[in-house]
């Protein structure tokens, strides 16, 4: 019997996280999202609103400080939407860091 092993073909390992973040819009408005995983090349996010594949999003991410519970480092990153899937009532998206 021949078995096939499904290997993830990603260049880097994804690490599961539960971080809060905001997508920064051009008109200074913000949309709250959740960061679900992070890797060297990008992020997995959940959003109530859809974005188009190839959109570049500016994110402001609150990364918890392990040494200071309740405190956060705020990190700004940009990522290009590579895919989008509707899961239940939210949009699951993969972003590739663009800078």
Backbone as CSV, one residue per row, in Angstrom:
resi,resn,N_x,N_y,N_z,CA_x,CA_y,CA_z,C_x,C_y,C_z
1,UNK,0.840,-1.177,0.000,0.000,0.000,0.000,0.885,1.239,0.000
2,UNK,0.595,2.152,-0.891,1.391,3.374,-1.004,0.665,4.522,-0.321
3,UNK,1.381,5.237,0.550,0.777,6.363,1.267,1.449,7.651,0.836
4,UNK,0.660,8.676,0.775,1.175,9.995,0.422,1.161,10.876,1.659
5,UNK,2.250,11.533,1.906,2.326,12.452,3.040,2.199,13.863,2.509
6,UNK,1.230,14.588,3.039,0.994,15.961,2.608,1.906,16.890,3.396
7,UNK,2.907,17.435,2.748,3.833,18.359,3.402,3.502,19.779,3.002
8,UNK,3.610,20.689,3.952,3.397,22.106,3.678,4.595,22.610,2.883
9,UNK,4.347,23.246,1.756,5.441,23.683,0.882,5.917,25.102,1.184
10,UNK,5.565,25.620,2.336,5.964,26.981,2.690,7.463,27.056,2.959
11,UNK,8.012,28.244,2.713,9.446,28.453,2.907,9.810,28.567,4.383
12,UNK,8.861,28.981,5.228,9.152,29.137,6.653,7.986,28.622,7.499
13,UNK,8.291,28.277,8.728,7.318,27.704,9.653,6.358,28.779,10.153
14,UNK,5.070,28.432,10.216,4.073,29.336,10.788,3.946,29.067,12.282
15,UNK,3.901,30.134,13.071,3.753,30.026,14.518,2.375,30.561,14.892
16,UNK,1.544,29.741,15.562,0.218,30.233,15.951,0.329,31.324,17.015
17,UNK,-0.466,32.374,16.861,-0.506,33.484,17.821,-1.958,33.942,17.968
18,UNK,-2.207,34.774,18.950,-3.515,35.416,19.131,-3.240,36.885,19.430
19,UNK,-2.969,37.637,18.376,-2.633,39.047,18.520,-3.744,39.912,17.958
20,UNK,-3.941,41.065,18.563,-4.864,42.066,18.027,-4.093,42.981,17.090
21,UNK,-4.798,43.466,16.085,-4.166,44.387,15.136,-5.232,45.267,14.509
22,UNK,-4.786,46.339,13.893,-5.659,47.232,13.137,-5.114,47.363,11.729
23,UNK,-6.025,47.367,10.754,-5.667,47.710,9.381,-5.853,49.211,9.275
24,UNK,-4.816,49.908,8.828,-4.859,51.361,8.713,-5.331,51.734,7.309
25,UNK,-6.430,52.465,7.221,-6.959,52.898,5.922,-6.414,54.278,5.584
26,UNK,-6.478,54.637,4.313,-5.947,55.917,3.848,-6.626,57.121,4.474
27,UNK,-7.882,56.970,4.899,-8.612,58.095,5.494,-8.446,58.153,7.011
28,UNK,-7.420,57.492,7.533,-7.085,57.452,8.957,-8.044,56.598,9.782
29,UNK,-8.963,55.874,9.150,-9.823,54.965,9.904,-9.080,53.653,10.130
30,UNK,-9.570,52.882,11.104,-8.940,51.612,11.455,-9.987,50.513,11.470
31,UNK,-9.570,49.331,11.062,-10.424,48.154,11.123,-9.727,47.127,12.002
32,UNK,-10.396,46.701,13.086,-9.815,45.712,13.993,-9.818,44.333,13.337
33,UNK,-8.688,43.636,13.445,-8.549,42.273,12.934,-7.837,41.433,13.986
34,UNK,-7.705,40.136,13.704,-6.950,39.224,14.566,-5.837,38.593,13.748
35,UNK,-4.636,38.543,14.322,-3.517,37.827,13.703,-3.527,36.423,14.296
36,UNK,-3.611,35.417,13.413,-3.730,34.027,13.851,-2.413,33.252,13.778
37,UNK,-1.541,33.636,12.844,-0.224,33.005,12.773,0.756,33.960,12.110
38,UNK,2.032,33.714,12.388,3.091,34.560,11.847,4.244,33.665,11.400
39,UNK,4.914,34.086,10.343,6.105,33.384,9.866,7.103,34.428,9.396
40,UNK,8.248,33.970,8.967,9.267,34.882,8.454,8.756,35.653,7.236
41,UNK,7.840,35.049,6.479,7.381,35.669,5.238,6.046,36.368,5.284
42,UNK,5.278,36.192,6.388,3.975,36.839,6.401,3.123,36.485,7.597
43,UNK,1.809,36.750,7.451,0.840,36.591,8.533,-0.416,35.906,8.030
44,UNK,-1.104,35.220,8.942,-2.464,34.766,8.702,-3.379,35.620,9.553
45,UNK,-4.426,36.199,8.962,-5.313,37.091,9.706,-6.770,36.680,9.533
46,UNK,-7.615,37.139,10.467,-9.064,37.030,10.376,-9.644,38.433,10.405
47,UNK,-10.592,38.696,9.512,-11.201,40.019,9.406,-12.700,39.877,9.167
48,UNK,-13.473,40.818,9.700,-14.911,40.865,9.414,-15.171,41.397,8.014
49,UNK,-14.193,42.101,7.452,-14.332,42.714,6.128,-13.385,42.048,5.135
50,UNK,-13.824,41.880,3.894,-12.941,41.292,2.883,-11.983,42.321,2.292
51,UNK,-10.864,41.839,1.799,-9.928,42.646,1.019,-9.668,41.893,-0.272
52,UNK,-9.205,42.585,-1.273,-8.934,41.963,-2.564,-7.535,41.344,-2.575
53,UNK,-7.396,40.228,-3.281,-6.073,39.644,-3.486,-5.205,40.695,-4.176
54,UNK,-3.983,40.839,-3.719,-2.982,41.817,-4.164,-3.127,43.187,-3.511
55,UNK,-4.182,43.419,-2.689,-4.232,44.651,-1.897,-3.041,44.653,-0.944
56,UNK,-2.431,45.816,-0.729,-1.369,45.958,0.265,-1.984,46.630,1.483
57,UNK,-1.905,45.940,2.629,-2.494,46.430,3.869,-1.406,46.926,4.807
58,UNK,-1.666,48.066,5.431,-0.787,48.588,6.484,-1.393,48.145,7.812
59,UNK,-0.620,47.392,8.599,-1.114,46.867,9.864,-0.371,47.471,11.035
60,UNK,-1.092,47.648,12.115,-0.534,48.069,13.392,-0.850,46.920,14.361
61,UNK,0.175,46.144,14.748,-0.019,44.914,15.520,0.407,45.131,16.967
62,UNK,-0.431,44.663,17.910,-0.114,44.717,19.340,0.455,43.356,19.743
63,UNK,1.767,43.301,19.971,2.433,42.051,20.341,2.653,42.050,21.853
64,UNK,2.050,41.085,22.569,2.177,41.058,24.032,3.627,40.876,24.481
65,UNK,3.987,41.582,25.547,5.315,41.437,26.152,5.246,40.339,27.211
66,UNK,6.034,39.285,27.048,6.018,38.188,28.021,6.505,38.650,29.385
67,UNK,7.457,39.577,29.396,8.043,40.031,30.657,7.155,41.025,31.402
68,UNK,6.145,41.583,30.706,5.259,42.570,31.325,3.815,42.277,30.915
69,UNK,3.150,41.361,31.634,1.768,41.011,31.283,0.867,42.250,31.199
70,UNK,0.022,42.281,30.185,-0.872,43.417,29.981,-0.254,44.549,29.181
71,UNK,1.037,44.441,28.859,1.736,45.466,28.066,2.028,44.910,26.681
72,UNK,2.156,45.824,25.701,2.322,45.410,24.316,3.389,46.236,23.614
73,UNK,4.064,45.622,22.649,4.871,46.344,21.664,3.971,46.575,20.467
74,UNK,3.939,47.774,19.939,3.155,48.073,18.748,4.105,48.067,17.556
75,UNK,3.800,47.215,16.582,4.651,47.050,15.406,3.830,47.353,14.161
76,UNK,4.404,48.160,13.267,3.736,48.481,11.994,4.392,47.680,10.879
77,UNK,3.558,47.002,10.092,4.050,46.219,8.955,3.113,46.415,7.773
78,UNK,3.606,46.082,6.599,2.777,46.082,5.391,2.799,44.679,4.813
79,UNK,1.640,44.256,4.319,1.553,42.932,3.717,0.596,42.910,2.540
80,UNK,0.942,42.110,1.549,0.105,41.949,0.351,-0.796,40.732,0.539
81,UNK,-2.100,40.905,0.300,-3.055,39.803,0.415,-2.761,38.785,-0.686
82,UNK,-2.496,37.538,-0.287,-2.182,36.475,-1.244,-3.366,35.547,-1.482
83,UNK,-4.216,35.383,-0.462,-5.438,34.586,-0.643,-6.467,35.030,0.382
84,UNK,-7.712,34.650,0.133,-8.807,34.989,1.035,-9.846,33.871,0.974
85,UNK,-10.292,33.412,2.150,-11.291,32.352,2.240,-12.318,32.759,3.289
86,UNK,-13.597,32.609,2.981,-14.656,32.884,3.956,-14.770,31.688,4.890
87,UNK,-14.589,31.933,6.204,-14.732,30.892,7.226,-15.786,31.345,8.207
88,UNK,-16.889,30.628,8.221,-18.041,31.010,9.037,-18.435,32.432,8.660
89,UNK,-18.290,33.379,9.552,-18.695,34.755,9.231,-17.505,35.699,9.075
90,UNK,-16.286,35.149,9.029,-15.097,35.987,8.895,-14.270,35.565,7.689
91,UNK,-13.402,36.472,7.267,-12.523,36.220,6.137,-11.133,35.868,6.656
92,UNK,-10.653,34.695,6.277,-9.309,34.239,6.618,-8.412,34.617,5.448
93,UNK,-7.327,35.341,5.733,-6.444,35.815,4.671,-4.990,35.516,4.989
94,UNK,-4.234,35.289,3.947,-2.794,35.145,4.059,-2.135,36.382,3.487
95,UNK,-1.260,37.006,4.271,-0.537,38.200,3.835,0.946,37.882,3.731
96,UNK,1.566,38.356,2.666,3.011,38.244,2.493,3.614,39.605,2.816
97,UNK,4.622,39.626,3.712,5.248,40.904,4.047,5.757,41.573,2.783
98,UNK,5.496,42.881,2.673,5.940,43.593,1.470,7.092,44.541,1.750
99,UNK,7.468,44.713,2.998,8.671,45.474,3.357,9.069,45.181,4.764
